[in-house]
Amino acid sequence: MLNWYYILWSDAINFTRSKAMFIGIWKLHTLGFISFFMAINLMVISMILKIEINTHFMTLIKSKALSHFLGFMVVFFLPPLILNYLLIFSKNQWDMVRKNYKHYDGKVYKMYFILSIVIPVSIIIVLKLAHDFFGFTV
């Protein structure tokens, strides 16, 4: 499993470094995007497993939307961000990952993003249809 993680990072690093528009920001780009989609995946998994996490815990903020957003960032986004930073970018480990793991010209990187959106949306649609047409509650 860890091998796939490093293959994703190797593919992302090599793909992003090869694009002129990401020169100078490729670390921030790859770290931000992969961590964000990992956060979405964690949120979907917690929804499937019915693990209720109250992200409205910042009571000092009057705006409910802003409170939920900040809660999402703290609960779901920060853990993958910190983990990814420690495993990939601290002590320039990204260079070892880039050299030691195979990359696929961005195909794995792009597929991860696509599947991180398609699978959760599909699950939500199927559950909504099952609820509306068959009365199933999950």
PyMOL commands that set and color helices and strands:
alter all, ss='L'
color gray80, all
select helices_A, chain A and resi 2-17+20-22+26-48+64-100+107-134
alter helices_A, ss='H'
color red, helices_A
deselect
rebuild
show_as cartoon
